[in-house]
Amino acid sequence: MPKKHAKILVKVAISLGLILFLLSRIDVHALVQNLARANPWLLAATLLLFAFSIPLRAWRWQTLTNARGMGVSFWRLNRWYYIGAFFNTVLPTGFGGDVAKSVYLARETDDPGGAVGTVALDRFLGILVLLGIGALAAPLSRASISFWMQIFVLLAFFGALAAFWALRQKNWMRWLHRQALRLLPAGFRRRIEGMESLRSLYMALQDYDGPTLLRAVGVSLIFNLVWILVNITAGLSLDVQASLLDYLVFTPLVSLALLIPSIGGIGVRELSYVGLYTQVGVPAEAAFAMSIVIYLATVVSGLIGGILMLF
């Protein structure tokens, strides 16, 4: 069996196994009742807020592309972001949308390395701000989040900051590059040295000054606050009794959990919502229903992207 197919089967097994595990431990009838009683206005607000969050991410992306002088309009970037959401929905990977956005931007600018660099940095800044929110809020949570989980989030945040700072130290990176190449076989070394796109990707991470990065982080903070609001409206639509602090803690943790291999986050998302929100008194069926509402919002945004791709 090809390695790619094996990876897909593993992801399918993880998603299906987690869903079956949860369904075996909750009252499915109560889950259906929770969804049937959902407030339609708050449900619509959740879908609209999620759809609105994508232009915010496109705004962050434009901050990075403008800094490289790519000159691509916001509306084109916004369209590609929606199309990326479509690929994230239909492909068995959480990075299919990133690949699609990179391809569109590379075709537009004839700068493959720079295109991949902006997409990678855009995703990195989103995760970085999310880690920062989680690191600040987790110690204050009333849920029994383990000490080691809090340490992990804190170390991940500062580790990501340190790694990004190190990548931008040109003299250090040149020295590390030379040392690493010496350890490689001659043929492989020549192949690495001839990869122009890899060099362009690295240089793309060097091209941003402090004000540009601060603007991108600011937009990322706005986006993540809207993402937390999406979770709040989803919870309110199902009469989930959780505090603002609960949402501040749980939303980043769920987003981090979605990095675990699965099919579109299915299974991992549901287990995360149930595992976290039941610790603050939310019934498992309501927490499961909340995860379904969030997934529905991602599917709706993906459908918008599919329509934009067709036209």
C-alpha atoms as one frame of an Amber mdcrd trajectory, in Angstrom:
protein
   0.000   0.000   0.000   1.396   3.445  -0.940   2.533   5.504   2.026   0.100
   8.320   1.145  -2.862   5.948   1.209  -1.716   4.493   4.513  -1.647   7.964
   6.079  -5.186   8.655   4.860  -6.408   5.352   6.297  -4.808   6.191   9.654
  -6.583   9.556   9.689  -9.900   7.927   8.772  -9.398   5.379  11.552  -8.653
   8.128  14.094 -11.706  10.203  13.115 -14.094   7.267  12.900 -12.768   5.657
  16.076 -13.143   8.840  18.133 -16.672   9.497  16.851 -17.777   5.932  17.618
 -16.132   6.145  21.036 -18.057   9.326  21.883 -21.374   8.075  20.501 -21.076
   4.966  22.665 -20.818   7.122  25.792 -23.476   9.785  25.258 -27.248   9.872
  24.885 -27.681  10.211  21.115 -31.357  11.123  21.537 -30.393  13.979  23.885
 -27.754  15.097  21.345 -30.385  15.291  18.603 -32.740  17.184  20.930 -29.994
  19.708  21.734 -29.460  20.377  18.030 -33.197  20.575  17.349 -33.659  23.187
  20.121 -30.779  25.379  18.906 -31.645  29.094  18.721 -31.836  29.793  14.948
 -30.758  33.440  15.291 -27.685  32.621  17.353 -26.950  29.717  15.038 -27.068
  32.108  12.059 -24.829  34.544  13.958 -22.297  31.738  14.463 -22.247  30.930
  10.748 -21.917  34.604   9.769 -19.166  35.299  12.292 -17.202  32.298  11.068
 -17.586  33.430   7.457 -16.502  36.956   8.526 -13.370  35.556  10.179 -11.980
  34.489   6.798 -11.683  38.076   5.434  -9.852  38.918   8.672  -7.329  36.195
   7.905  -7.077  37.467   4.332  -6.329  40.928   5.764  -3.474  39.436   7.806
  -2.197  37.668   4.685  -2.340  40.900   2.679  -0.195  42.606   5.333   2.500
  40.035   4.573   2.129  40.026   0.776   2.191  43.842   0.613   5.423  43.870
   2.612   6.985  41.773  -0.163   5.662  44.099  -2.851   3.432  41.410  -4.380
   0.638  43.890  -5.101  -2.224  41.373  -4.971  -5.623  42.870  -4.140  -7.423
  42.059  -0.912 -10.393  40.649  -2.830  -8.233  38.109  -4.657  -6.550  37.038
  -1.424  -9.958  36.821   0.259 -11.272  34.640  -2.592  -8.251  32.337  -2.332
  -8.718  32.088   1.432 -12.303  30.930   0.969 -11.139  28.421  -1.651  -8.517
  27.253   0.838 -11.340  26.696   3.345 -13.060  24.536   0.723  -9.965  22.348
   0.305  -9.571  22.084   4.080 -13.130  20.764   4.196 -12.925  18.192   1.393
  -9.311  16.978   1.634  -8.043  14.553   4.308  -5.517  17.063   5.633  -5.610
  20.342   7.527  -3.032  21.878   5.181  -4.764  21.435   1.822  -5.979  25.021
   1.978  -2.444  26.288   2.553  -1.244  24.439  -0.543  -4.098  25.894  -2.629
  -3.381  29.458  -1.443   0.330  29.029  -2.150  -0.363  27.785  -5.677  -2.739
  30.645  -6.489  -0.336  33.277  -5.152   2.695  31.687  -6.845   0.910  31.744
 -10.210  -0.062  35.363  -9.708   3.389  36.599  -8.639   5.815  34.066 -10.171
   7.454  33.809  -6.738   6.848  30.262  -5.404   9.163  30.596  -2.406   7.724
  33.962  -1.437   4.172  32.645  -1.832   4.824  29.663   0.427   6.644  31.960
   2.877   3.677  34.309   3.266   1.236  31.414   3.713   3.490  29.688   6.248
   4.045  32.902   8.214   0.325  33.696   8.093  -0.495  30.327   9.683   2.372
  30.623  12.171   1.218  34.027  13.438  -2.296  32.699  13.923  -1.055  29.778
  16.010   1.372  32.014  17.929  -1.345  34.433  19.073  -3.628  31.509  19.924
  -0.872  29.972  22.062  -0.381  33.321  23.798  -4.070  33.579  24.685  -4.097
  29.993  25.941  -0.914  30.459  27.997  -2.367  33.532  29.723  -5.832  32.103
  30.369  -5.107  28.435  31.237  -3.796  29.069  34.809  -7.048  30.916  35.605
  -9.355  28.181  34.336 -11.830  26.453  36.651 -11.382  23.255  34.618  -8.886
  20.666  35.796  -6.312  21.355  33.088  -3.192  19.474  34.099  -0.087  21.338
  35.195   1.901  19.661  32.409  -0.600  20.788  29.765  -0.214  24.379  30.969
   3.568  23.999  30.848   3.312  22.528  27.329   1.267  25.498  26.052   3.652
  27.953  27.708   6.748  26.228  26.319   5.153  25.964  22.862   4.461  29.711
  22.876   7.955  30.767  23.927   9.540  28.046  21.790   7.726  29.335  18.705
   8.844  32.883  19.501  12.449  31.763  19.948  12.434  29.700  16.733  11.081
  32.597  14.685  13.650  34.977  16.195  16.467  32.508  15.404  15.317  32.089
  11.801  15.623  35.847  11.331  19.267  35.942  12.526  20.996  35.797   9.146
  24.557  35.312  10.395  23.577  32.445  12.680  21.501  30.780   9.980  24.309
  31.043   7.420  26.689  29.366   9.884  24.156  26.608  10.681  23.484  26.166
   6.962  27.191  25.633   6.239  27.587  23.191   9.140  24.491  21.215   8.127
  25.624  20.938   4.489  28.990  19.521   5.569  27.221  16.577   7.175  25.223
  15.685   4.063  26.391  13.378   1.236  27.832  15.290  -1.730  24.979  14.467
  -4.108  22.280  15.419  -1.630  24.187  18.590  -0.719  24.299  19.717  -4.370
  20.584  19.045  -4.689  19.784  21.167  -1.604  22.035  24.002  -2.797  20.273
  24.000  -6.173  16.769  24.331  -4.724  15.964  27.925  -5.590  12.446  27.694
  -4.150  13.854  26.628  -0.748  16.220  29.615  -0.743  13.356  31.895  -1.764
  11.199  30.500   1.064  13.896  31.227   3.633  14.466  34.752   2.282  10.710
  35.363   2.430  10.908  35.013   6.211  13.606  37.697   6.334  11.729  40.394
   4.435   9.428  41.633   7.184  10.260  44.568   9.412   9.003  45.002  12.969
   6.011  47.267  12.161   4.764  44.818   9.511   4.949  41.886  11.899   3.240
  43.884  14.655   0.379  44.788  12.283   0.012  41.130  11.299   0.002  40.080
  14.967  -2.612  42.762  15.694  -4.882  41.457  12.935  -4.275  37.920  14.192
  -5.377  38.986  17.674  -8.594  40.469  16.233  -9.221  37.259  14.287  -8.700
  35.050  17.338 -11.038  37.199  19.421 -13.672  36.791  16.692 -12.981  33.035
  16.710 -13.611  32.965  20.453 -16.831  34.921  19.817 -17.835  32.265  17.253
 -17.532  29.662  20.009 -19.515  31.844  22.419 -22.423  32.287  19.999 -22.338
  28.550  19.213 -22.540  27.817  22.944 -25.316  30.341  23.528 -27.342  28.908
  20.638 -27.400  25.597  22.549 -27.814  27.163  26.017 -24.331  26.026  27.060
 -23.556  27.448  30.497 -19.898  28.474  30.275 -18.076  31.623  31.340 -16.018
  33.979  29.180 -12.867  32.660  30.827 -13.854  29.105  29.878 -14.065  30.137
  26.230 -10.741  31.997  26.435  -9.069  28.825  27.733 -10.858  26.143  25.728
 -10.884  27.742  22.257  -7.059  27.783  21.903  -6.793  24.251  23.321  -9.339
  22.911  20.823  -7.523  24.666  17.959  -4.227  23.127  19.046  -5.846  19.683
  19.308  -6.969  20.019  15.671  -3.305  19.727  14.649  -3.626  16.004  15.505
  -3.959  13.966  12.266  -7.595  13.342  11.343 -10.042  13.908   8.505 -10.959
  17.594   8.673 -10.618  17.539  12.469 -13.605  15.177  12.755 -13.460  13.219
  15.988 -10.638  15.280  17.470 -12.865  18.366  17.522 -15.782  16.549  19.148
 -13.609  14.817  21.749 -11.942  18.131  22.639 -15.245  19.944  23.176 -16.694
  17.104  25.241 -13.518  16.565  27.265 -13.097  20.265  28.114 -16.625  21.640
  28.529 -17.899  18.728  30.647 -15.277  19.757  33.234 -17.209  22.989  33.870
 -20.614  21.318  34.159 -21.756  21.305  30.516 -23.579  18.062  29.590 -21.619
  15.893  27.155 -24.500  15.980  24.668 -24.528  19.810  24.636 -20.739  19.957
  24.222 -20.943  17.447  21.345 -23.728  19.501  19.744 -21.568  22.620  20.050
 -18.746  20.918  18.148 -21.229  19.984  15.407 -22.345  23.627  15.093 -18.706
  24.719  14.742 -18.099  22.052  12.111 -21.241  23.167  10.283 -19.813  26.706
  10.180 -16.569  25.410   8.630 -18.526  23.446   6.024 -20.647  26.494   5.085
 -17.511  28.610   4.616 -15.978  25.786   2.588 -19.054  25.705   0.350 -18.648
  29.452  -0.253 -15.094  28.713  -1.337 -16.269  25.942  -3.647 -18.724  28.300
  -5.331 -16.025  30.980  -5.721 -13.669  28.411  -7.255 -16.297  27.429  -9.843
 -16.753  31.058 -10.904
